[in-house]
Amino acid sequence: MSAILLIDDDPAVRQVMSDMLRLEGHDVTLAENGKVAAECVKAARFDLVITDLIMPEKEGLETIAEFRRNFAEIPIIAISGGGRLGPNDYLETARFIGANATLAKPFARTELINTVESLLA
């Protein structure tokens, strides 16, 4: 069982993704933005981080950069629906600043699970 920090501002997305990951046996901690995620990492250790990119308070690109500075060994999956520009530019930037993998919303359950498993292997 791996400890996963899931960061997304949409409660429905958090719930669905959390359910998918828990069914695979993972322990999932939820955060609604990067600010809350920063508090979570003070209280627990994580094996993987999944973060949305467009969020209020502290967005995903800033969160990825912070994780790379402080927890370089933790794999990161960036997810995005892209907002007005579409997901590709945001996801490409996320990879550039340190995301190990990216997924464009909407993505299939198998795509999420396969990506998670490949980074935890």
Phi and psi in degrees as GROMACS dihedral restraints (atoms count N, CA, C in turn):
[ dihedral_restraints ]
;  ai    aj    ak    al  type     phi  dphi    fc
    3     4     5     6     1  -109.1    20    10
    4     5     6     7     1   148.8    20    10
    6     7     8     9     1   -92.8    20    10
    7     8     9    10     1   120.6    20    10
    9    10    11    12     1  -118.8    20    10
   10    11    12    13     1   132.2    20    10
   12    13    14    15     1   -99.1    20    10
   13    14    15    16     1   118.3    20    10
   15    16    17    18     1  -109.8    20    10
   16    17    18    19     1   118.7    20    10
   18    19    20    21     1  -117.3    20    10
   19    20    21    22     1   116.2    20    10
   21    22    23    24     1  -159.1    20    10
   22    23    24    25     1   138.9    20    10
   24    25    26    27     1   -79.5    20    10
   25    26    27    28     1   -13.3    20    10
   27    28    29    30     1   -92.6    20    10
   28    29    30    31     1   113.7    20    10
   30    31    32    33     1   -58.3    20    10
   31    32    33    34     1   -35.7    20    10
   33    34    35    36     1   -67.7    20    10
   34    35    36    37     1   -42.6    20    10
   36    37    38    39     1   -63.2    20    10
   37    38    39    40     1   -45.0    20    10
   39    40    41    42     1   -56.9    20    10
   40    41    42    43     1   -45.6    20    10
   42    43    44    45     1   -65.6    20    10
   43    44    45    46     1   -47.0    20    10
   45    46    47    48     1   -63.6    20    10
   46    47    48    49     1   -46.9    20    10
   48    49    50    51     1   -65.7    20    10
   49    50    51    52     1   -39.6    20    10
   51    52    53    54     1   -61.0    20    10
   52    53    54    55     1   -44.8    20    10
   54    55    56    57     1   -60.5    20    10
   55    56    57    58     1   -43.8    20    10
   57    58    59    60     1   -59.2    20    10
   58    59    60    61     1   -46.3    20    10
   60    61    62    63     1   -70.5    20    10
   61    62    63    64     1   -39.2    20    10
   63    64    65    66     1   -66.3    20    10
   64    65    66    67     1   -34.9    20    10
   66    67    68    69     1   -62.6    20    10
   67    68    69    70     1   -24.4    20    10
   69    70    71    72     1   -88.9    20    10
   70    71    72    73     1     1.9    20    10
   72    73    74    75     1    94.6    20    10
   73    74    75    76     1     9.9    20    10
   75    76    77    78     1   -87.7    20    10
   76    77    78    79     1   150.7    20    10
   78    79    80    81     1   -93.3    20    10
   79    80    81    82     1   121.1    20    10
   81    82    83    84     1  -116.9    20    10
   82    83    84    85     1   128.8    20    10
   84    85    86    87     1  -108.3    20    10
   85    86    87    88     1   135.1    20    10
   87    88    89    90     1  -105.5    20    10
   88    89    90    91     1   141.4    20    10
   90    91    92    93     1  -140.5    20    10
   91    92    93    94     1   140.3    20    10
   93    94    95    96     1   -89.2    20    10
   94    95    96    97     1    -7.1    20    10
   96    97    98    99     1  -167.2    20    10
   97    98    99   100     1   175.1    20    10
   99   100   101   102     1   -64.8    20    10
  100   101   102   103     1   -28.6    20    10
  102   103   104   105     1   -65.2    20    10
  103   104   105   106     1   -46.2    20    10
  105   106   107   108     1   -66.4    20    10
  106   107   108   109     1   -38.7    20    10
  108   109   110   111     1   -60.4    20    10
  109   110   111   112     1   -38.0    20    10
  111   112   113   114     1   -61.5    20    10
  112   113   114   115     1   -34.8    20    10
  114   115   116   117     1   -71.7    20    10
  115   116   117   118     1   -36.6    20    10
  117   118   119   120     1   -62.2    20    10
  118   119   120   121     1   -40.3    20    10
  120   121   122   123     1   -72.9    20    10
  121   122   123   124     1   -13.5    20    10
  123   124   125   126     1   -76.0    20    10
  124   125   126   127     1   -25.0    20    10
  126   127   128   129     1  -102.3    20    10
  127   128   129   130     1   -16.0    20    10
  129   130   131   132     1  -151.8    20    10
  130   131   132   133     1   163.3    20    10
  132   133   134   135     1  -104.0    20    10
  133   134   135   136     1   139.7    20    10
  135   136   137   138     1  -122.3    20    10
  136   137   138   139     1   147.3    20    10
  138   139   140   141     1   -92.7    20    10
  139   140   141   142     1   -18.7    20    10
  141   142   143   144     1  -158.6    20    10
  142   143   144   145     1   145.6    20    10
  144   145   146   147     1  -121.9    20    10
  145   146   147   148     1   134.1    20    10
  147   148   149   150     1  -119.0    20    10
  148   149   150   151     1   122.8    20    10
  150   151   152   153     1  -132.8    20    10
  151   152   153   154     1   136.9    20    10
  153   154   155   156     1   -70.6    20    10
  154   155   156   157     1   161.3    20    10
  156   157   158   159     1  -101.7    20    10
  157   158   159   160     1   -34.7    20    10
  159   160   161   162     1  -105.3    20    10
  160   161   162   163     1   106.1    20    10
  162   163   164   165     1  -146.4    20    10
  163   164   165   166     1   154.8    20    10
  165   166   167   168     1   -75.7    20    10
  166   167   168   169     1   168.1    20    10
  168   169   170   171     1    72.5    20    10
  169   170   171   172     1   -64.1    20    10
  171   172   173   174     1  -148.6    20    10
  172   173   174   175     1   109.7    20    10
  174   175   176   177     1   -79.9    20    10
  175   176   177   178     1   173.7    20    10
  177   178   179   180     1   -66.8    20    10
  178   179   180   181     1   -38.4    20    10
  180   181   182   183     1   -63.7    20    10
  181   182   183   184     1   -41.8    20    10
  183   184   185   186     1   -64.8    20    10
  184   185   186   187     1   -38.9    20    10
  186   187   188   189     1   -64.7    20    10
  187   188   189   190     1   -43.6    20    10
  189   190   191   192     1   -61.3    20    10
  190   191   192   193     1   -46.7    20    10
  192   193   194   195     1   -59.3    20    10
  193   194   195   196     1   -41.4    20    10
  195   196   197   198     1   -65.5    20    10
  196   197   198   199     1   -42.5    20    10
  198   199   200   201     1   -63.3    20    10
  199   200   201   202     1   -39.1    20    10
  201   202   203   204     1   -64.7    20    10
  202   203   204   205     1   -36.2    20    10
  204   205   206   207     1   -69.6    20    10
  205   206   207   208     1   -40.6    20    10
  207   208   209   210     1  -102.9    20    10
  208   209   210   211     1   -25.0    20    10
  210   211   212   213     1  -140.8    20    10
  211   212   213   214     1    62.3    20    10
  213   214   215   216     1   -59.5    20    10
  214   215   216   217     1   -25.6    20    10
  216   217   218   219     1   -81.3    20    10
  217   218   219   220     1   -15.0    20    10
  219   220   221   222     1   -81.0    20    10
  220   221   222   223     1   122.2    20    10
  222   223   224   225     1   -66.4    20    10
  223   224   225   226     1   146.6    20    10
  225   226   227   228     1  -128.0    20    10
  226   227   228   229     1   133.2    20    10
  228   229   230   231     1  -110.4    20    10
  229   230   231   232     1   123.5    20    10
  231   232   233   234     1   -96.4    20    10
  232   233   234   235     1   135.2    20    10
  234   235   236   237     1  -126.0    20    10
  235   236   237   238     1   145.4    20    10
  237   238   239   240     1  -162.6    20    10
  238   239   240   241     1   144.0    20    10
  240   241   242   243     1   -93.4    20    10
  241   242   243   244     1   -12.6    20    10
  243   244   245   246     1    91.6    20    10
  244   245   246   247     1   -12.9    20    10
  246   247   248   249     1    62.2    20    10
  247   248   249   250     1  -141.7    20    10
  249   250   251   252     1   -69.9    20    10
  250   251   252   253     1   -29.1    20    10
  252   253   254   255     1   -90.6    20    10
  253   254   255   256     1    -9.1    20    10
  255   256   257   258     1    84.7    20    10
  256   257   258   259     1   161.2    20    10
  258   259   260   261     1   -75.2    20    10
  259   260   261   262     1   -23.9    20    10
  261   262   263   264     1   -61.5    20    10
  262   263   264   265     1   -44.6    20    10
  264   265   266   267     1   -64.1    20    10
  265   266   267   268     1   -43.7    20    10
  267   268   269   270     1   -63.9    20    10
  268   269   270   271     1   -44.5    20    10
  270   271   272   273     1   -68.1    20    10
  271   272   273   274     1   -36.9    20    10
  273   274   275   276     1   -63.6    20    10
  274   275   276   277     1   -42.3    20    10
  276   277   278   279     1   -63.8    20    10
  277   278   279   280     1   -40.8    20    10
  279   280   281   282     1   -60.0    20    10
  280   281   282   283     1   -42.8    20    10
  282   283   284   285     1   -63.2    20    10
  283   284   285   286     1   -41.9    20    10
  285   286   287   288     1   -60.8    20    10
  286   287   288   289     1   -38.0    20    10
  288   289   290   291     1   -92.2    20    10
  289   290   291   292     1    -0.5    20    10
  291   292   293   294     1   136.3    20    10
  292   293   294   295     1    -0.9    20    10
  294   295   296   297     1   -67.7    20    10
  295   296   297   298     1   136.7    20    10
  297   298   299   300     1   -79.4    20    10
  298   299   300   301     1   -26.7    20    10
  300   301   302   303     1  -152.6    20    10
  301   302   303   304     1   159.5    20    10
  303   304   305   306     1  -136.1    20    10
  304   305   306   307     1   149.0    20    10
  306   307   308   309     1  -135.4    20    10
  307   308   309   310     1   129.5    20    10
  309   310   311   312     1   -88.2    20    10
  310   311   312   313     1   128.5    20    10
  312   313   314   315     1   -75.1    20    10
  313   314   315   316     1   143.4    20    10
  315   316   317   318     1   -80.3    20    10
  316   317   318   319     1   148.2    20    10
  318   319   320   321     1  -127.0    20    10
  319   320   321   322     1   158.4    20    10
  321   322   323   324     1   -79.1    20    10
  322   323   324   325     1   154.7    20    10
  324   325   326   327     1   -55.4    20    10
  325   326   327   328     1   -45.3    20    10
  327   328   329   330     1   -62.3    20    10
  328   329   330   331     1   -35.9    20    10
  330   331   332   333     1   -63.8    20    10
  331   332   333   334     1   -44.6    20    10
  333   334   335   336     1   -62.5    20    10
  334   335   336   337     1   -52.3    20    10
  336   337   338   339     1   -62.8    20    10
  337   338   339   340     1   -42.9    20    10
  339   340   341   342     1   -62.9    20    10
  340   341   342   343     1   -39.9    20    10
  342   343   344   345     1   -66.6    20    10
  343   344   345   346     1   -45.2    20    10
  345   346   347   348     1   -58.9    20    10
  346   347   348   349     1   -50.1    20    10
  348   349   350   351     1   -63.2    20    10
  349   350   351   352     1   -38.0    20    10
  351   352   353   354     1   -66.3    20    10
  352   353   354   355     1   -33.9    20    10
  354   355   356   357     1   -80.0    20    10
  355   356   357   358     1   -23.2    20    10
  357   358   359   360     1   -91.4    20    10
  358   359   360   361     1   -10.6    20    10
